[in-house]
Amino acid sequence: MNEHSKIENMGGCSEIPVLKERGQREVFCGLTGIIWLHRKIQDAFFLVVGSRTCAHLLQSAAGVMIFAEPRFGTAILEEKDLAGMADAHEELDREVANLLERRPDIKQLFLVGSCPSEVIKLDLSNAAERLSKIYFPKVKVLNFSGSGIETTFTQGEDACLASLVPTLKETDEENLILVGSLPDIVEDQLVELIKELGIKEVAVLPGRDRETMPSIGKKSKFILVQPFLTDTTEALEKRGASRINAPFPFGEEGTTLWLRSIKENYGISDDKFEIVTSAPRKRAQLGLKKLRTSLQGKTIFFFPDSQLEIPLARFLSRECGMKLIEVGSPYINRSLVDKDLELIEDMPVISEGQDVDLQLDRCRESNPDITVCGLGLANPLEAEGLTTKWAIELVFTPIHGYEQAQDLAELFVRPLKRKEALLI
């Protein structure tokens, strides 16, 4: 076995062995998360402290915004900054002052660290604390790292939400917090279902603005909607909140089990649960039935990218009938994805981390019907005859909940149809 790969047993009731790999990776950096977070937190601005490369990345990922002023930007370190010839803290203070004067609508300002060595040397935590005192109470200044050295692209969201947790107001009341960024319409659907079950105090992290951020205390419970929120989970538990463990709400089965975990924690009756979930469950089942024949028996290989891989693999194998060859994830927090892992039958290879050359060899040898991977690998693999699905599309597309179950399955049907059309 290659020195960069080893098999480790994760323990627990499933006793699932995991192939641990450490080598060259193919992933986006954590700055990418700003592209959906700046749309979600509507009174926030994300100021990346970085280089022109960081600015180009954000512009490319966000697309060209001609008719809107986006709520993110880059405080670019010039050559004199990188050479240590300028006081970077003074430059940062000046950038922040200019920004807040120009954009009085900003209520929350995130200073986001990046990869350049001079940025790593900056103490952005102290800078955020200093600037918070200057602009208090109008603007709350926070910081987190989106450095590609430290994070994959979904971990940028994790770092952002974890930075918010210490600032949340304290409460002695019972409440339920949904944790993770979702498109507004999907968030509204899930919150409405939970309220129909009889739970009235429901909040979401992140809130859509500073005023709607949740309160938290020892009577708070929270449930994740995204599997990549390790640091946020630890921060919430440190504040005294308790986590409801559940599979993630992908597909009809995943959404039902997610809601059922909430139901059981709150002592809601089976009859009430059936009344609330029956109609949307049937809609989801009907939508998936239309597509299952296109996916049944097809093989799929996941390269590590977003940490969504294990819940998606559960959905595709159990609800769509696909055969899993390998499910790779950049990082596996067993305590967060154990409920999904336990549901996967005919266990494939589960891999954590990456040695991209070794994984490419395994992928080519297995010749899957669909390969889920990053943009950097997709075109070369397509040129070799493999059918690919861009992993990043699974983060930007609404895929959670009952109403999106068919849409989620269609994301995997499309590349198969595309290949069929090209062969005609």
N, C-alpha and C positions, 0 to 999 in steps of 0.2 A: 504494500500500500504506500502511496506517495506520502512523503513526510508532512505535507500540508493537509492531509486528510486523516481522520480517525473516526471510529465508531464509538459513540457514547450512548449509554442507556439513560433515558430521562427519568426512569423510576415511575412511581404512581401505579394506579390500578391497571393501566393499559400496557405498561412495560414496553414502550415503543422505542426501538433503537433509532438514533439519529446520526446521520453522517455529518460530522463537524469538519468544515473546510476553512482553511485560512490561506488566502492567496490573492491574486489580482481579482478586483471586483468590477462589475459593470452596473453602476447605479447613479441616479441623480443625487445631487446634494440637497441638504435640508432647506436651502433657500427657496426651493420650488414650492414649498407649502404656503408661502406668502401669497401665491396666486389665488388660492381659494380662501385663505384666511382674511385677506383684505376686502373680499366681497362679503364675507360672513359678519365680521365685526365692523359695523358700518360707521362708527365714529373714531376708528383707529387709523393710525398711519404707521407703516413699517419702514424704518430708515435703516437700510443695510450699510454697515461700515465696512467698506471693502474696496475692491479694485474695479477697473473698467470691465474686466471679465465677468464680475458679479452683475454689473449693470446690463451687459449684453445677455446674460442668462435670463434675467428677469424679463427683459424686453421680448426675448424670443419665446419664452414660455407663455407670457401673457398675450402675445400678439400685439398688433398695432392698435392703440386706442386713440383714434383721431378726435372723437367727439366727447371725450371724457377725460378729466384729470384723475389719474389713478391715485390710490392712497398708499403708494409705496414709492420708494426712491432709493438712491445710493449716494452716501457721502463718500465720494471717491478719494482714495489716497493717491496723491500725485507722487512723482519721483522724489521730491524733497521730503515728503512724509516717510516714504519707504526707506530713504537713506538716513532717517532719524534727524534731519536738519530742521524740522518744524515741530512745534508742540501739538501733537495730535489731539490732545484734550481741548486746547484752545480752538483748534479748527472745528472740532465736533460741536462745541458750545456755539460757535458762530453759525454753523449749519442749522442747528436746532432753532436758534433764535430767528433766523431768516425764514425757516419753514413755518414756525408757529405764527409769525407775523403775517405771512402770506396766506396761511390756512387756519383761520380762527375756528373752523368747525372741528378741528382735531381735539378729542377729549382723552384719547389714550395713545401714547407714543411708544412704540417698541423699538429699542436699539438692538439691531440684529448683527451678531458677530459673524465673521466669515473666515476664510482660510489664510490670507497673507500673514506672514510672521509678525509684522508690526501690529496687525489687528489683534492677534492672539495675545500680544504683550499688553494691549490696552485693558484696563480694568473697567469693562462696560457696566459691571454691577455697581461700582462706586459712582460712575458717571450717571447712571440712571437715578441713583439715590440723590446725588447732588442736584440734578436737574429737576427731580420731583419737588424738592424743597423750593427751588426757584419759581416753578410754575404752579405750585399748589395754591388753591384747590382746583384750578381750571383744567389742568392736564395731569394725568397720571402717567409717569414715565417708567417703563419696565425694560427688561433686557432678556435675551436668550441667544443661544448659539445656533446658527444655521450652517455652520462650517461643514463642508463635504468630507473633511478629515474625520469629523466626529459623528456625523449623522447621515442616514439615508433620507430620501426626500420626505417621507411621511413623519419621520422623527422630528422634523422641523415643527410640525403641529404639536407633537408631544411636548417639546421644549417650550413652545409658546404657552400652551395651556397650563403647564406646570408652573410657569412664571406668574400666571394669574392667580393660582390657588391661594398663596399667602395673603393676597390683597382682598379676598372675598370677605364680606361682612359675616360676623358671627350671628348665629341664631340658636335659640333653645327650642324651636319648633321642629316638628317632624316634617321632612320634605323628601322628595325623590328628585335626583338630578340625573339627567341623561348627559353622558359625557362623550364628546366628539363632535366634530364639525360635519354638518349635513346640509344639503340644499334646503332652502326654507320650506318648500312644499313637502319634502319628505319628513322634515322635522315636525311640521304641523300635523301630518298624518299620524305619526307615532304618538305625539303628545295627546292628540284627540282620542286615540284608542285607549291610552292609559287613563285619561280622565273619564271616559265612558265606563271603565272598570270600577270607578268610584274613588280614584285617587286624585284629589283636587290640587294638592300642593306639588306641582311638577315644574321644574326649572331645567334649563339647558346650559351646559358649559361647552363652548363659549356662548354667552348671551349676544344678542344682535347689536347691543350698544352697552355703554357703561352702566346705565340704569337697570338693565335687565340681566346683569350678571347674578348668578344665584348666591344665596346666603348658605352658610354651612355650619354644622355643629355636630355634637355627639349623637343627635337623633336623626341625622341625615343619612339617607341611603343613596347609593349611586349605582348606575348600570352603564356599561360601556356600549357605544355603538360602533367603535373602531377598535381593532385588536392591537394597534401599535402604541397605546398610551401607557406605557410602563411607568415613566417618571410622573405623569399626571396622577396615576393610581396611587403611587407611593405618597405623593403630596396630599391627596385627599384623605388618605388613611391617617396621615400624620395630623391632620386637622380634626380627626375623630370620626369621620364618616365611615360607614361600612359598605362594602361592595356586594352587590347581588351578582353571583356568578352564573353565566348563561352562555349558550351558543350565540353567535352573532346573527342579527336579523337579515340574513340573505335567503331569499326564497320563501316559499310557504312554510316549510317545516322549520327553518331557522327562525323566522319571525314568530311563529306560534310558540316555539320553545322559549324564545326570548321573553315574550309576553307572559308565558306560563310561569317563568321564574319570578317575575314581578308579582303575579297573582298569588303564588304560594307564599311569598314573603309578607304579603299584606292580608292573607287569610280570606281572599275573595272566593266565593262559591263557584263550583263547576258550572252551575246553571248560568250564572252571570257571565262567566268567561265564554261560554258557548254562544250566548245571545250577542255579545259584542264582536266576537271574532268569526262567527259562522259565515256571514256574507262575504267579507274580504278574503277569507280563506278559500271559498269556492271560486271566487274570481281568479285568484292566484293559481289554483289547481287547474282551472280551465285553460288559462293562458299557457301554463307550462306543458299541458297535455298536447297542445298544438305543435310544440317545438321538440318534445322529447324524442320523437322518431328521427329527427335530424341529428341528434347528439348521441342516441343510444348506441353503446358499444364503441364509440370513437375514443381514441387514446389521446391523452393530454400530458404535457410536460411543462412544469413551472420553473422558470429561472427565478432566483430571489430578487425581489424588487421593492414591494410595498408593505410587507407583513400582512397583507390580506390573503395570502396564498392558502393557508390552512382552512379558514372558513369557506373560501371559494371552492376549494377542493371538496370539502364536505358537501356543499350544495351541488356541484357538478356530478359527483359520484352517486349520491343518494337520490337527488331529485331529477337529474337529467340522464342518469344511466351511463355516464362516461367512465372510462377506465383510466385510473391514475397510474402514471409510470413513475414520475418523480415530482415531489412537491418541495421546492426550494424556497427558503425564506431568509432574509438578511439576518434576522434575530428571532429566536423563538422563546417567548416567555410562557412557559408551560402553564403557569397559574392563570393566564388570561385566555388561552386557547384550548385548555384541556377538555372542555365540554364538546368542542367541535372535533378534536382528535378522537375522542372516545366513540364518536358516531361513524367514523370512517371505517369501512369494512374492506377486506382484501388489501391490507395496508401496503402502500407503495413505499419507495425510498423517500424518507423525510430527510432533507439536508438543511443545515444551518450555516450561514456564511457562504463563501464562494471561493473556489479556485476555477476561474472561468474556463481555462483550457480543458481541465478535467471534465467539467460539466458539459462543455460542448461535445466532447468525445462521447459521453454517455447519451446525450441527446441524439447525435447523429446515428449512433448504433441502434437506438430504440426506434428511430424514425416515426415519431408520433404524428397523429392526424392534426393536432394543434400544438403549437409551442407558444407559451406565454412568456414574453421577455421584454426587455427595455428597447428603446429606439435604436440604440447603438448596435444591437445584435439582430434586429428584425430584418433589415434589408439584406445583409450578408446571408442569413439563413434562408430568406425567400429566394435568393439567387441560387442557393443549393437545392431548391425544390421543396423546402419545408414551408408549411402554412403557419403563419404567426399571428398572434394577437398582441397589440401593444399593451403592456401592463399599466402604463400611466393612464390609459383611457378608463380603466376600472376605478380610478380614484376621482377623475373629473366627471364621470357620468353618474346620475342618480341610480343607485342599485339596491338600496335598503328597503325593506318593508314589503307588504303584500302587493301594493299597486305597481311596484317596480320589478316583481319577480319575473314576469315575461320579458321585460326589457333586458334584465340581466342575462337570461338565457340567450336572447337574440344577439348579444354581443359576441357569443361564441359560435352561433349559427352563421353569422355573416362571413367570417373568413372562409368557412367551408363552402358557402355558396359562391364566393368570389373565385375560389379555386375551380369549382365546377364550371363556372362561366368561362374562365380562361382556357379550359380544356376543350370546350365545344368548338 
